[in-house]
């Protein structure tokens, strides 16, 4: 009787370590180069970091947002189709929330008002160039003196995550991965357990001993923390 485990498909992943800038065109050139490298090493997937399309050290907001049919995602789709390499990449999309009292028009009442915040998003494109999913960051980082919510709006709380691992070599919605069990999610505002409608808030991140140990170490090293969060 064999005791060997099940044979699992191998997924070769190229992790693109890069420094995105405020120059969107230059960032797209770097992304193209990373696709070439991924193709040369026969990767199945290339992964890019948060804000690959455009980054500003002072904070990313609506100024760096591009529509999903804009030049950045168009490049991802074209290069994926050309190379056969799937891609997961961070980008910034326009939000949907209009400025207060805008009512959909500008001050003159003639031009549709634009959203005043962006969305921190991750897009997934398969090896044929098809856009297979978009995840919009739900829990924003409003902690330790930072307020992402000043520039970004959260994605829908009931958004379905995308999953890729070494068990199944395709990017799939979480609802199609019944073999996996979510445990919990947390940020500075609370602790969420999985459930209908995006999960149920069930406590505080203070319940997580390892996270609290990390915060204690940061305080001991003199890092400034916002103790109200």
Secondary structure as UniProt FT lines:
FT   STRAND          13..15
FT   HELIX           24..40
FT   TURN            41..42
FT   STRAND          45..47
FT   TURN            50..51
FT   TURN            57..58
FT   HELIX           62..64
FT   TURN            68..69
FT   HELIX           71..83
FT   STRAND          86..94
FT   TURN            100..101
FT   TURN            103..104
FT   TURN            107..108
FT   STRAND          118..125
FT   TURN            127..128
FT   STRAND          131..136
FT   STRAND          142..143
FT   TURN            144..145
FT   STRAND          146..147
FT   HELIX           148..150
FT   TURN            157..158
FT   STRAND          162..163
FT   STRAND          172..173
FT   HELIX           174..176
FT   TURN            178..179
FT   STRAND          184..187
FT   TURN            188..189
FT   STRAND          190..193
FT   HELIX           196..198
FT   STRAND          200..203
FT   HELIX           205..207
FT   HELIX           209..220
FT   TURN            221..222
FT   TURN            227..228
//
